[in-house]
Amino acid sequence: MPIYAYKCESCGFAKDVLQKMSDAPLDVCPACSKASFKKQVTAAGFQLKGSGWYATDFKGGSAATPASASSPEVGSAAPASEPVAAKPDATPPAGAAPAASGS
C-alpha cells in the first residue's frame, strides 16, 4: 500500500497517510476540520543507480552501448609488450599548403 502526503490549505497541517490505491482521497483536515485537505505530489521513494537494464536498453540513439561492446574482443588487440608501429603520415592533398615546423 502506498503512503500519500496530505497538506491542509487552510491551516498548513501536514500528514502522511497509508492508503490503498482504491481508497477515496481524504478531504477533511483532522486538525481544523475544514474540507481543504489535499493530496501532495511527492518524489518516488526509491532510486535506480548503477549500471543495469534501464541504463542501456530503453534509451534512444547510439549514446547507450552495452558493456560488452566497449571491451575489446579477445585476440584483437596487440599484446602490451610489443610496440605498435606508427603509420607513416599520409601525403597532403594536392594544393594544400605544407605544414610549417614551429620549433
Sequence and secondary structure as in RCSB ss.txt:
>XXXX:A:sequence
MPIYAYKCESCGFAKDVLQKMSDAPLDVCPACSKASFKKQVTAAGFQLKGSGWYATDFKGGSAATPASASSPEVG
SAAPASEPVAAKPDATPPAGAAPAASGS
>XXXX:A:secstr
  EEEEEETTT  EEEEE  TTS    S TTT  S EEE     S    SSSHHHHTS  SSS   HHHHS  TT
SS  TTS           TT        
